[in-house]
């Protein structure tokens, strides 16, 4: 659509120039289409209200790099006092650890925040074997948790980050209670995400004949897809899809623009490989075995992972509670950042106190 908009505008201008289209209205249409291709994001953004505290790509000066056996190198950043109780934060698929902008500002005074970029995203390098499986990232999480020391940590994961935590619990059950005091699962799922999204029946029906072939095509045509994504950002269509999939229309101008930009940072080929891995994900049988406190947080209007998913997890997990952010979608950690921080702070304080 982005390419059609741009080429269509150029074609109309060319036809008018060659006098194939004599009406001045055609020229105006061609100029409007071409201009919208590169500046459409401006009116789309300006329709949103400005916020008092807009997110930026906040990074820490306290950094540690972890070299992994597959050749990837993990960027780990630290916020807050080294003596405070730790929270290890795992972002979702597509953005990077800067998505935790509000959490860093609102929680670092109370906790030791340990955030990291999943290999292939942000400042963490790619694995040489092109392994973007959930199991690979769960083993990476184990390496990050080892940095906590003798304190018990809370693991907090958003979207795919929550999926990584569940796989970590299956692969490393000995960490639970001993080094991990509790889990916070945010807008996440316990199974193939197509099964827990809106229109799940349709998505499952087209997974094999349509979605998976398109993902492999994305891998093959990654540079071209990146170019198309850039055009989608400039013409504003990416802003619209970001709002529909992540927000409820109450987000600020900066929150929408920042979230949209985060979607441009990752290579489409890498993102497609990770999405293929998620289609194989299922930790349904792991849930009843997690015998530590868990907080499931979900946006009431989340369409990427519908709220019924978190309700199901809260029932299957032995020691779980549920918090619903409203109004909020999949990006409630931004749209309802204060409510999100309050829920994390309350649960973590209670969890860590009871585990002393």
N, C-alpha and C positions, 0 to 999 in steps of 0.2 A: 504493500500500500504506500509506503514511504517513497519507494522508487517510482511508482506509478504517478504519484502526486508531483514529484520533481520533473520527471520526463514529460508528463502531460503538459505542465506549464511551459516548459521549453518548446515543446512541439507546437503549441498554440501560438506562441510568440513568433516562432519561425514561419508558420503558415501565414500569419498576418503580415509579416515582413515581406514574404514572397507574394503578397496580395491574393492569396488563396482565400483568406478570410478578411473581408473589407470592413466589417462592422467594428467600430472602436470598442464595443463591449467585449469582443473576443480578446483584444489586446489587454484590457483591464483584467479579464479573467486569467489570462496567461501570466501576467505580472503578479496577480494575487496568489496564484497557486505556487509560483516559484518563490515568492517572498515568504509564504507560509511554510515552505519546506525548510527554511533556515531560521525563521523567527517565530514560528507558531507557538513555541514554548512560552514566549513573553506574555501574550494575553491569557494563556491557560494558567500561568503562575500568578498573574496579577489578580485573577478572580479569587484567589485565596487570601485570607487575612494574614497580615504579618504577625509574628509572635515576639514576645519579649525576650525569649531565650531560644534562638534558632540553633540547630545542631551544626557542628563543624567536625572536621576530621581530627579530633583530639587524640594526640599520641603522648605517651609518657617518655621521660628521659631515663626511667629505670627499666632496662631491657635485658633480657637474656635470650640467647639463641640455643636451640637444641637440635643437634644433627641426628637424623634418624637413619636406620639401616638401609632404607630405600633411596637415600640420597637427598631427601627433602630436608629442609631446615626450617624449624618452627620459630616464629617471632613471638616471644612471650613478654608481656608488659605488666608492670605492677603499679598499683595505685593504693594510697592509704598507708597507714603505719604498719611496719613489719611485725609489730607486736599484736596487731588486731587479729580477730578471727577471720580466716580466709574464705573467700567465695571464688570458685573457679568458674569462669563464664565462657560458654561455647556459643558462638553466633550461628545463624542459619546459613543455608546455601545460597550463594549469590553475593551478599555483602561481605564485609570483613569486620574486624573487631571495633572499628570506629562507630558501628551501629549502636554501641553501648554508651553513646555520648551522655545521655541524661543519667543513666545508672552510675557512671563514673563520678559525675558531679554530686549526685544525691546520696550515694552510699559509701564513698571513700572515706568520709569522716567517721564511719562506724565500723568498717570492715577493711580487710586487706583484699583488694580485688586483684585477681590474676586473670588477665584476658589474653587470648592468643588468636592468631590468624590461622585458619585451617590451611594446610599446605595446598598451594595452587592459587590461593586468594590472598589479598593484602600483601604484607611484607614477608610471608612465608613462601619459600620456593617450592617448585613442583617436585613430586616424586619421579625419579628417573624411570621407574617401571610403569608409569601411568596408572597406578593403583589409586582409585578414588572411592574405594569401597567404604561402607560404614564401619566394617571391622578394622580397616587401616586407621581410620580416624579415632576409633575407640582405643586402639593401642597407642596412638599419639596422645590421647587424653591421659592414659596411664603414665606416660612420661612427664606430662605437665603436673599431674597430681603429685608426683614424686618430689616436686619442688616445694611442696607445702611444709615439709619437715615434720615435726612431732605434733602439730595441731591437726584437729579434725576439720575437714573442709565441707562446705556446701557446694554441690555441683549444680549450676544453673545453665540450662540450655534452651535456646529459642529455635523452634521449627526443627530443622535437621539437627541442630545442636541437642535437642531432647532425644532424638532418635539415636544419636551417638552415645548419650548417657545410658540409655536402656541397653544398648549392645555392650557397653563397658560393664554394666552390672552382670551381664551373662558371662563375659570373658574373665572378669576379675571379681568374683563374688567375695573373695577374701578381704577386699578393701572396705566393704560395707560394714559400718559400725567401727571398724578399726581406724581407718583414715578418712572415711566419708561419713559425716553425721546426718546428712539429709540431701534430698534432691528437689530441685524446682524445675518443673517441666512446663515450658511456656509455648502455647499455640503449636503443639506437636502431636505426633501420632505414634501408635504402637505397631503399625503395619504399613503396607504399600500406601503411600499418601493419596493415590487415586481413589482408594476405597473410602477415604474419610474426608474428601473434598466435596463441595457442592457439585451436583450433577454426577455423582459417583458412578451410577449405572452406565451412563453414556461414556464416561472416561474409561471405565474398565472395558467396555465393548470395543473402543477404538485403540486401546493400548497397543496391541500387537499389530493390527493392520495400518495404523496411522502414526501414533505417538512415537513408538520406538524407531520406525524407519526415519521419521523426521529428526530424531535426536542423532542418529548415525549420519544423516545428511548434514546436520549442523556441524558435527565433528569434521567431516570432509571439507566443508565450505566455511570453516571458522572465520577467516579474514573477511569474507564477503558478508557473513552474518553480523560481524562486528561493525562493518560499515553501515549496514542497514539499521543496526541498533542506534548508531550515532545519528543517522537521519531521523529515526523515530524520536530521539531525544530532542533534536532541534525543532521538529515540527509539532512537538507537544503530545503526540500520540502515546509515547512512553509514560508521560506524566499521567495521562488518563488511565492507562492500564494499571499503573502503580497504585493510583487512588482506588480503583475498583477492587483490586486484589488485596490491598493492604489497609485501607483506611475507610472511614465512614463519611467523609466529607467535612469533618470538623477539624482536620489537621491544619496546621499553619502552612504558610507559603514556603518557609524554610524547611519544614519537615518533609513536605512533598518533594521539593527539589533535591534535597539531600538524599532521600531514599531512592529517587529515580537515578541520580548520579551513581549511587553505589551499585546499581544494577549494570552500569556500563564498565565497571572496573575489571570484572572477571572475564577471562577469555571464553567465548561461547563454546569452544570445543571442550574446555575443562568443565564448564557448567553442564554440558550435555552428558559427559561421562559420569558426573556425580548424580545427575537425575536418573540415568540408567541404573546406577547402583541402588538408588532409593526404591526403584520399582521392584527390587528383589528383597526389600526389607520386611521382616516380620518378627516381632518380639512378643507376640501375644502370650506365649507360655512363660515368658520371663517375668511378667508383671506380678503374679502371686508369690514369687520367690524373693521379692525385694522387701525385706523386713526392716526397713528404716523409714523415718518420717519423709513424706513426699507432699509437696504442694503443687497442684496442677493449676496453672493460670491460663485463661483463655479469653479472647475478646468475644463479646456476646454476638457480634456480627461477623465473625471470622468465616470467610467462605473457602479459604485455602485448607483449613483444618476445622471442620464444623465443631461447635461446642459439645455436641453429643459424644465426640471422641474423648474429650477430657473427662466428661462425666463417666464414661465407660472405664477409663483408666482409674479414676478415683474410687470406683467400686471394686475393681480387680486388685488394686494395690492394697496390701493389708493395713498400712498406716498412712492413708492419704486424706487430704482435704482439698477442696475445690474453691478457687477464687475466680469470679467472672468480672472482667473489666467492661464497663459500659459508660458511654458508647465507645466501642473499639472494634477494630478488625484484627487482621493478622499482625499489624504493626502497633498493637496497643502499647508496647513498651515505649513508643514515641508519643502516640496520640494521647495516651492517658499515662504519661510518664510519672507523675506524682503518685497516682493511685497504684501504679506498678511498683514503684520504689517502696511505698508503705507496706504493700503485701510482702515483698521480699524481706524488708527489714524486720517486720513482725515475726514472720515464720523463722527466719534465720536466727534471730535472737532467742526465740523460744526453743528452737531445735538445739542450738549450741549450748544453751544453759542446761537443758535436760540431759545432755550427753557429757557433761563435765564429770 
